[in-house]
Amino acid sequence: MGRSRSHGGVSRRRPTSPGPASGESTPRIVLIADDDQTTRIVLQRFFTKLGWLALPVDDGGEIWPILEREDVAALVLDLNMPGVNGWEVLRRLRDDFRYRGRAVRVVVLSAQADPESRDFALELGAASFFSKPVDLGELSRAVLPALT
């Protein structure tokens, strides 16, 4: 399987919400970081049907360039990915001054569902933690506050 690119196969429809001061529209983006292709496809289709731009990546290392150039509202993050894993992403989001002030809502979605992992992910800054498989309704309720 080839690596997913951040814009490969992404709907070109860019949903918008009013900008905070100017009244202009700004894109609302959900970034999906998971090495499982099926999970990426299902989540991308799900969030796109809800009206948001969903960008899938399969390695945590692909997150940083997107955060640099896009206004990402939410990140659905797997913990166990090859390359840069979800733990490293959570630590960098917390520790790196370039990302600390960003209002990116991080929702962890992982097969690593033990209580210690959940507690540590929340301690590192995740807003919510879900184990796989996930109920999409519950996931959307955790992610969508960042998108409205």
N, C-alpha and C positions, 0 to 999 in steps of 0.2 A: 504494500500500500504506500502510495506517495504521501509526502508531508502536505498537510493542509496549509495553504497560504492565507494570510489574514483577510484578503478580499475575494478569494476564489469561491465562486458559486454563491456569493452574497447578494441578496435582493438589492437592487439599486434604489428602491423606495426608501427615502430617508425621513422617518417620522420626526415630527418636531413638537416642541412645546415652547410656550412663550419664554423669551429671555428675561432675566431678572430685572433689568433696568430699562433696556431700550425698547422692549415690546417686540423685538425681532425674534424669529424662530431660530432655535439651535437644535442640532441633531441629538437624539438620545440613543446611546449605544450600550448594548450588553455585550461584553467580551466573554467568550466561552473557552476556557482552557482545560482541555481534557484530551488524553492520548487515545481514548476510545472513539473511533470514527462514528460508530452508531450513536453514541451519546451526543457527539457534536452535531450530527445531522438532526436528530430528534429535537434537541434544544434550539438549534438555529431555526428550524421550521416553526416550533412552538412560539418562540419570541417574535418571529417575523409575523405570524398570524395575529399576534396581539398588537402589532403595529410598530414595533421597534426594529432598529437595525441591529442584527446579531452577527458578530464577527467571531468565527471559530479559529482557534489555534491548538496545536497538539503538543506544545512544549512551553513551559513557563518563560523561557528565554525570548519567545516571540511577543510577549506582553509589553515589554519596555518600549520598543519603537512605536507601538500603537498608542500607548499612554502619552508619549511625547507629542504626537501629532493629532490625536483625536480627543474629544470631550467624552470620555468613558464614564457612564453613570454607575454601571454595575459590572462586577466580575463574578462569574460562576466558575469556581476553581476546584479542580481535582487535586488531591494531595500527592498521588503516586503517578508521576509522569517521568519519562526518561529525560535526560538533560536537566533543565532547571525544574525541580519539583515544586509542588504547592507550598511546602514548608519554607523553602527558600524565597518564594514569592511573598508570602506573608511577612517574613522577617524583613525583606527589603522594603516593602510598602510601609512597614512600621518605622524602620531605622533610617532610610535614605531621605534626607531633607527635601529632595525633589518631589517625593511622592507623599510625604507625611501630611501636607496640607490639602491634598486632593480629596475631594468628597466622593471617592469610589466605594460603593457598597460591595463588600466581598461576602459572597455566599459560598461556603465550601460544600461540595457534593463529592463524596468519596466512598469507596468500598471499605476503607479503613475506618470502621465505625465504633471502635472501642471508646469507652468513656474518657480515657486519658487523652486520646487524640482529639476528641471533641473539645474537652476543656482547654487543651493547649492551643488549638486553633482559635478558639474564642479569646483566649488570653493574648494571642498574637494580633488580634484585631478583626477577626472575621465577625460579621454581624449575625450570621446564622450558620448552622451546620446540619447537613442532611446526609443520610447514608443511602447508598444505591441498593436497590432501585428506589426511585423517588416518585412521590405523587406530584404531578406537574402543577396541580392547583396549589399545593402547599409551597412549592418552589416559587411559583409566580407571586404569591403573597409575600414571600421573603425578599424577592428581588424588586418588585414593582414600586415600592416606596421611593426608590432611587430614580425611577423613571417618570414620575408624575410631577 
